[in-house]
């Protein structure tokens, strides 16, 4: 009996040793490698699509220009308060604001029609943080020109391949009241990617990209909160 117990104990020790030396490190390596490959693929999607244009628009406190967001990572949106999908799209921006609220180097720049009451708009959608959120407005011609000549109109496939780049539509009319894309600008003012405002996969990708290229001084990893908050 004692011999049998000793034998079983040796088997158990051997099994534990196998787990500690082979299985656990191997599993950790696979997990880390998967994470590395995912990050590498995501970073490949962040390309140079041009530069943040110079602009002069109207903010709550008067005229503002592109120096408002120079040197800051910025997510740009064009919003028409009268569109049916606006409430859903604004939920995304509200969530981003909550998620990155402590970051002084991340801004939301929301372009609105000239007739918009900016104070009422920000109050309605709980975006009154003038440290991180800039609501600006301009006439249709000015906003259309920004889109057509600088931001352009992406031709995003319904399901983009990982690591794929963005193609752009040509010979199209830029309508700022119907521009359903978010644009990610890095701290150097480079346009890095575009995301369709009504597609969950694009929104998830956008949050991952923001988390990847923001400097790592945030408490916790924003990627870990993506599924919970969006």
N, C-alpha and C positions, 0 to 999 in steps of 0.2 A: 504493500500500500504506500509506504513511504517513498519507495522507488518510483512508483507511478506518479505520486504528487510532485516529486522532484522533476520528473520528466515533463509533466504538464507545465510546471513553473518555467522550465527552460524554454518550452515552446512559446509561452506567453511573453517571456523576455525577448525572445528572438523576433516575435511578431511586433512587439513594441519598438524594438530597435529598427526593424524594417520600415515601420511607419515613420519614425523620427528621421531616419537617414534618407529614405527613398521617396515615400509617398508624400509627406508633408512638404518637403522642399520642392518636389516635382510639381505638386499642385500649386504652390505659391508661384513657382516660375511660370507655369502655364497662365495663371491668373494675371500676373504682372505683364507677361508677354502679350496677352490679349488686350490689356489696357493700353500698353505701349502702341500696339498696332492700331487700335481704335483712335488714339490721340494723333498718331502719325497721319492716318487717313483724314481725320477732321482738319488737321492743320493744312493738308494739301488743298483743301477746299477754300482756304483763305488766301485769295490772290489779290493782285493789284488791278483794280478796275477803274482807276482814275483817282481824282483828288477831290476833296471837299471844295465846292465852288465858293467864290466870294458872293455874299448876298447882303442885301439890306432889306429887312422886313420890319414889321411892327410887332412889338411885344406888349405886355401889360403896362410897362412903364415908359413906353415910347419906342423910338426906332432902335433896332439892334442890327448888328452885322455878324459876319462869320467869326469874328474874334470871340464871340460868346462861347464857342465850344472848341476853339483852338487848343491843342495839347491835351484833349480829353477823348476817351473812347465815347462814341456817340451812336445811338440808334435813332435813325431818322424815320419818321412816318408822315404820310399825307392822309389827312382825315377830313371827311365831310360829315358834320354832325347830323345832316339830314338823311344820310344813307341808312338803310335798314340794318346793315351789318356792323355799323359803327359801335354799338354797345358791346358786341362780342369781341371785336378787335380791341376796344379800350380795356376790356378785362385783362387781356394779355399785357398791355402796358402797365396797368395797375399792379399786376402780379410781379412784373419785372421791377417796378419801383420798390415794392415791398422786399423783394429778394435781394436787391443791391442797394438798399436804402442807405447803408453805412458807407458806401463808396463815394468818395469825393471826385473820383476820376472816371465816373460813368454817368453820362447824361442822356436824357431823352429829349429829342428835338421834334416837336409836333407841328407840322404845317397845316394851316387851316384857311378856309375861304375868308375873303376880306370882310364879309358881313358878320363874322362870328364875334360874339361877346366873349372875350378871352377869360375874363374873371368867372363868368357863369359856367363856361365850358370846364374849366379846371375844378370848380367846386362840384359840378355834377359828377365828374369822374374821379373825384378824390385825388387830384393831381396838383395840389396847391403848394408843393415843395419847390420853391423857386431856386433852391440850391442845386437840385438835380433835374428839374423838369422845366423846359422852356417851350411855351406855346407861342407860336408866331403866326402871323397872317399876312397875306399879300393878295393882290388882284390876280385873276386867273391867268392873265398874260405872263406876269412875272413868274408865278409858280410853274406854269407850263414850260417856260423857257428853261428853268432850272432842271426840269425832268428831261426835256428833249436834248439839251446841249451838254448836260453834265451827268445826271444820274442815269439817264436812259431807261428803256423799258425792257426788263429781262424777259426772256422766253423760257420760263421754268417748266420743265416736264413734270407731269403729275407725280412720278416717282423718279427722283434723281439718283443716279448711281453714286455710291460713296466715292469721294475724291473727285467728282466731276466738276467741271468749270461751268460758268454761266454764259449762255449765248444771249444775244439781244435782238429784239425786233427792229426791223428797218421800215422806213416809209410809213410810220404810224403817227397818229395825232396824240400828243401828250395831254391827257386830261387829269389835272391834279385832284379833281373831285371823284375820280375813279382810278386810283393808283394803289392797288392792293398789295403793296410790297413794303417790307421793312428793309432798311439799308444799314449795314454795319460799317462804321468808320472807326479806324484805330486812332491811337493818340497822335500819330504823325499826319493825320488827315487823309489817309489812304482808304479808299472804298474797298472793303475786303470781301463782302458777300451780300447776297440778296435773299430774302425769304418771303414766301407767299403768306400773307396775313391770315388766310383762311384754311391753311393746311397744318394739321397737328404735327406731322413729321418735320415740316420746315421750322415750326416754332421750337420743337425740341432740339433740332440741330442748331438753331440760333442761340439758345441758352447754353448749349455745350460750347459753342465757339466763343461766346462772351467769357465763359468761365476759363477757357483755355488761354486766352490772350490777355486777360486782366492780370496785373502784377499780383503775386501770391502773398499779399499781406492781409487777406480777408480771413476772418475767423471761420474755419470750416471750409468745405469745398462746395461751391454753388452747384456743381454737377450732381452731388448727392441729394440735393433738394429738388432737382428738376421734376422728377415724377410726382413728388408730393405736392408741389406748388402749381404746376402747369396742367 
